[in-house]
Amino acid sequence: MINVIREPLIFEISSPGKSGVRLPALDVPEKLDVLEGLTVREDLEGFPEVSETEVTRHFTRLSQMNYCVDFGFYPLGSCTMKYNPKLNEKVAGMASLAGVHPLAPEKLAQGNLELMKTLEKLLCEITGMDAVSLQPAAGAHGELTGMMLIRAYHEAQGNPRKYVLIPDSAHGTNPSSAHICGYVVKEIKSNDKGTISLEDLAREMTEEVAALMVTNPNTLGVFESDICQIADIVHAKGGFVYMDGANLNALAGITRPGDMKVDVLHLNLHKTFSTPHGGGGPGSGPVAVKKILEPYLPVPIIEEKDGQYHLNYNRPKSIGRVKSFYGQFLVMLKALAYILALGPAGLREMTEIAVLNSNYIRKSLDGIYHLKYDSPTLHECVFSDKFQKDFGVSNLDISKRLLDYGLHPPTMSFPLIVHGALMIEPTETESRRDLDLFIEAMKAIDREARENPELLRTAPHITYVRRLDEVQAARNPVLRWEKK
Amino acid sequence: MSYIPISDQDKKEMLARIGVESVEDLFCCIPESIRLKGLLNLPGPLSEPEILEYFEERGKKNSFDRYLSFLGGGAYDHFIPAVVDYLSSRGEFVSPYTPYQPEVSQGTLQVIFEFQTLICQLTGLDIANASLYDGATGAAEAVLMANRVKNKKRLLVASNVHPEYRQVIYTYTRNLGLEVVEIPYDRLGRVDQKGLESAMNSHTSVLLCQSPNYFGVVEDLKSLGELTHRHDALLAVVISEPLSLGLLEAPGKLGADIVTGEAQSFGLPLSYGGPYLGFMACKKEFVRQLPGRIAGQTVDAEGRRGFVLTLSTREQHIRREKATSNICTNQAHCALRATIYLETLGRQGLKKLAWLNLQKAAYALEKLTSIPGVSRKFGGPVFNEFVLEFPTDWNRIKQKLEEKGILGGLALGDDYQGLEKCALVTITEKHSREKIDRYAEVLREVLK
């Protein structure tokens, strides 16, 4: 049904004179002299003209071309694609909360400030850290903010330092954030267990190193068991341990970064705390710090005194602002509703089942797909296409074939240390039936790889479009519609 | 309430398949010494009705909605057609990830492609990205981009750019060895061209200005473009009220090389400041330096049109520390809302809405300045915001207005020396004549 209609671009179904909105008439005297001094545009050339019916059909049809968590299993590793509770959307839609202007006087927004402060406190408890800034807009933005805090601290001691150490298994945002913060990145090779080697770290860690950025569990899903020793090595040279909190869904309620001697980390509310990804945002990337970095947090910070909440901008050591206003407020509301719904036992259970589901998949597919590292894993596991490569089938082909089974593929080709990687993170919100559907599909695809590899190389077969030519897209970029 | 669909029986069978006794065993890789001994000290679990009540109670502590507000300054209260909320709340738009698998993400990708097209049409530039976090980070990304394009270390920023945007620019640039110089404004409230001329030198990569600027005044972009280009620098324009583009000439047609901004006005609620929607457009020749995701058109194996994320060699997941920006997750769902909003209004609707804002603001300006003691601070032309000057410190007047249920405008004295008696007043289509008249009436009373 949905593949029958090819949905054009809105510009292609536009015709003059139509509009989907009914605006009020002008209720003040019209004056033409207000245009004096303004350069007015002739027209909105090419802008669409459609009715409300056409808009509704257009977006309804477009929506039906999307795979989503509401539809099915979405095992993107490191992305934590868990179910998004509908209650949270209702909360974020409350006009009494969402209708407030960000520059409204504080005393007219006490409810919102209280909610933000409450979320800060709960995140401190969950992470074992001392203070939180909710301002960063997403994970990478949180990383950048965290690294800026570290730099500001070192600068205050007289030397910003030069290097940041990052394991080769890290997310691409880590080196990129460190670079934008003015640091030179030094990569640390993972050992044969897929983790950081203490010897290598000790050799690289000097007094010119500002920080180590570590993801724990790392992108293989492997917990850095030596994390406290790692932190000791870094601290001994006056450096900081930055933790990428993207994988907190493996730890919440079980252990806390703060107890692992981590100095600063960012959280992804859109991962661990269930806020929807929206097709690529908005996220929210709060930064949590130990006392030593607190004076450097972005302004404003929220303070509470005698039950009254207040925004404090007077923070001489602060790195300044990283975003307008206070962050992704509506996303914060959803995360807060989620934490309140779970409670302490629920949060722990969330982590336990996420790890159970991941290990269930790992065990079920072990031997059928190649596991480069046999270290125990937590919330995600990383297979590769090594066995299927013998039949001329790559991780890309396997992923595209999964689409024909009505399933979303895992993260592909990441982490970089596993060639042909298939990185699977099921999360705790998948039923046994959905896990088994995925496992059976992966087994069937392995059989197909042996018997009919061409079927995989030409997959997907039943989606709205077939495999897309990404090379052409990059070579001859067409980045907008233009009137012929 | 953990949203977990695994039963105790499932758990037992799954553990058996894995070959461990208990879930605890799966965490054996975490040293005992750092494991929590008990449960975290958190509230809850709360039931669904309890959670609703909890948030409703906090909502009651916000008294903002009991006031008649004339606040703007980068966050605008515009009317949002019902179809925007309805369509954008579909699960197929709310719950997918970034479109890494284009064959099952054509909805999201086509929306981004349409969004990019709309932004190009509005700004008069060749290409646009899929979104940035907000106007402030957009402004910071714009100057960093100009710096890469020109490979020069000096940036000029107009002092009438939104104060928060300027603060973010400082935060972003301070670690990169870049020099940021602020350009004063003139008595029209516009960038002071003499000051600009004297600040320009051969090391300057860009002038970033805002139009309409933080005083609501529309800049003379044509002159600014000519001046910056004469010095081999780029003109970057940041826009916090993009509805103005429904009326004003596209900055790209007036000489802007980069246009960035905040598109909250296009279908996003005030949301106490976020999530909002950053956008960025530029000339074609700068495409390799553009930050953020970009959707592009291509064909599938059967030759049919389709869309993919493209030019990703600019981005962090490929280039790592050499990427144009560290941005990964952006504001896709906000861009979706803006796309639905703009397509619903369309060519006629957007023009009409911009006209309503312009005319109502003009009416309000005339009405308010007819009150003895109230005058227009800057002579430059405005769209839907303007600065008024009062006989005494604005904070005192503001207080009295508040007591009568009116939020009369934003104070400027904290950010601009000499503007302690001034306020920025914002008018949108939601201000009926009656509301504007009421403001005038109360103000007259207060100033007596």
Interface residues (C-beta under 8 A of the other chain):
Chain A: R6 E7 L9 I10 F11 S14 G17 K18 S19 G20 V21 L23 P24 L26 D27 V28 P29 E30 K31 V34 E36 G37 L38 T39 V40 R41 D43 L44 E45 G46 F47 P48 E49 V50 E52 V55 T56 H58 F59 T60 L62 S63 Q64 M65 N66 Y67 C68 V69 D70 F71 Y74 L76 C79 M81 K82 Y83 N84 P85 L87 E89 K90 V91 G93 M94 A95 S96 L97 A98 G99 V100 H101 P102 L103 A104 P105 K107 L108 A109 Q110 G111 N112 E114 L115 L122 E125 I126 A137 A138 G139 A140 H141 E143 L144 M148 R151 P160 H171 G172 T173 P175 S176 S177 A178 H179 I180 C181 G182 V185 V222 F223 S225 I227 C228 L251 G253 I254 T255 R256 D259 M260 H270 S274 P276 H277 G278 G279 G280 G281 P282 G283 P298 I319 G320 R321 V322 K323 S324 F325 Y326 G327 Q328 F329 L330 V331 L333 A337 I339 L340 A341 L342 G343 P344 A345 G346 L347 R348 E349 M350 E352 I353 V355 L356 N357 N359 Y360 K363 S364 S375 P376 L378 S399 K400 L403 H408 P409 T411 M412 F414 E428 T429 E430 S431 R432 T458 P460 T463 Y464 V465 R466 R467 L468 D469 E470 Q472 A473 A474 P477 V478 L479 R480 W481
Chain B: M1 S2 Y3 I4 P5 I6 S7 D10 K11 E13 M14 L15 R17 I18 G19 V20 V23 L26 F27 C28 C29 I30 P31 S33 I34 R35 L36 L39 L40 N41 L42 P43 G44 P45 L46 E48 I51 L52 Y54 F55 E56 E57 R58 G59 K60 K61 N62 S63 F64 D65 Y67 S69 L71 G73 G74 A75 D77 F79 P81 V83 D85 Y86 L87 S89 R90 G91 E92 F93 V94 S95 P96 Y97 T98 P99 Y100 Q101 P102 E103 V104 S105 Q106 G107 T108 Q110 V111 F113 E114 Q116 T117 L118 C120 Q121 L122 D126 I127 A128 A130 S131 Y133 D134 G135 A136 T137 L144 H162 E164 Y165 Q167 V168 Y170 T171 Y172 R174 N175 L176 G177 V218 L221 K222 L245 G246 L247 L248 E249 A250 K253 L254 E262 P269 L270 S271 Y272 G273 G274 P275 Y276 V287 R293 I294 A295 G296 Q297 T298 V299 D300 A301 E302 R304 G306 F307 V308 T310 L311 S312 T313 E315 Q316 H317 I318 R319 R320 E321 K322 A323 S325 N326 I327 C328 T329 N330 Q331 A332 H333 C334 L336 I340 L342 E343 T344 L345 G346 R347 Q348 G349 L350 K351 K352 L353 W355 L356 L358 Q359 K360 A362 Y363 G380 P381 E402 L407 L410 E429 S432 R433 I436
